[in-house]
């Protein structure tokens, strides 16, 4: 079973509506699944997760985000005997 990637971090770029998302490598991972969701202002309930990226890179440039809104990101390692990490 693969452990989840650690070190998920968001870096503000100089372009409005962009964030650089980075995470650490996981030994044995063949790829990484990155998802994001806009956090509703009302709070509560499940987040509407959307796949942003699936591939071998350790970073992703999130574009088209709306300034002033809040977003959550999560990443999973893919390729272990169980499919993917938490």
Residue, then its C-alpha position, 0 to 999 in steps of 0.5 A: x500500500x502506498x503512503x499518501x504524498x506529504x508536503x502538499x503546498x500552494x504557492x501564489x503566482x504573480x497571475x490572478x487566479x493561479x496557484x502553483x501546487x506542489x507535493x513530495x514524491x512517494x516511492x513506488x508511485x507511478x503517478x499522482x492524482x490531484x483533485x480540487x474543490x471550491x469550499x462553499x461559503x455556507x460550509x458543511x456537506x461534502x466537497x465537490x471534488x474535481x480531477x485536476x491532474x493525473x500524471x507523474x509530475x510533482x506539481x500542477x499550475x491551477x489556473x482559472x481560480x476566482x480570487x476571493x474564493x476558497x479552494x481545497x486541494x488533495x493529492x494521492x499516489x497511484x500505482x501500488x497494489x491497492x491502486x492509490x493512497x489515501 
